[in-house]
Amino acid sequence: NINMEVELIAPIAMDEGLRFAIREGGRTVGAGVVEKIIE
């Protein structure tokens, strides 16, 4: 388990608790849950 802080390249609507996947080249390389919205 890790904590990450990311900056998105395009605006997107999201809420705390939202599940997300990180994909690269069509393969899922990571997944997680939004814990806290900073801005």
C-alpha positions as CSV (number, residue, x, y, z in Angstrom):
1,N,0.0,0.0,0.0
2,I,1.2,3.5,-0.8
3,N,0.0,7.1,-0.6
4,M,0.4,9.2,-3.8
5,E,-0.2,12.9,-4.6
6,V,-1.0,13.4,-8.3
7,E,-1.7,16.3,-10.6
8,L,-4.0,15.5,-13.5
9,I,-3.3,16.8,-17.0
10,A,-7.0,17.4,-17.7
11,P,-9.8,18.4,-15.3
12,I,-12.1,15.6,-14.3
13,A,-15.0,15.4,-11.8
14,M,-14.2,13.2,-8.8
15,D,-15.2,12.6,-5.2
16,E,-13.6,11.1,-2.2
17,G,-14.2,7.3,-2.3
18,L,-14.0,7.1,-6.1
19,R,-12.3,4.0,-7.4
20,F,-9.8,4.5,-10.2
21,A,-7.5,2.4,-12.4
22,I,-4.1,3.4,-13.9
23,R,-3.5,2.0,-17.3
24,E,-0.5,1.9,-19.6
25,G,-0.6,0.5,-23.1
26,G,-4.0,-1.0,-22.5
27,R,-2.9,-2.9,-19.4
28,T,-3.9,-2.1,-15.8
29,V,-0.8,-1.3,-13.9
30,G,-2.4,0.1,-10.7
31,A,-5.7,0.8,-9.0
32,G,-6.9,2.6,-5.9
33,V,-9.4,4.9,-4.2
34,V,-9.4,8.7,-3.9
35,E,-8.9,9.3,-0.2
36,K,-8.7,13.2,-0.1
37,I,-9.2,16.0,-2.6
38,I,-6.5,18.7,-2.0
39,E,-7.7,21.4,-4.4
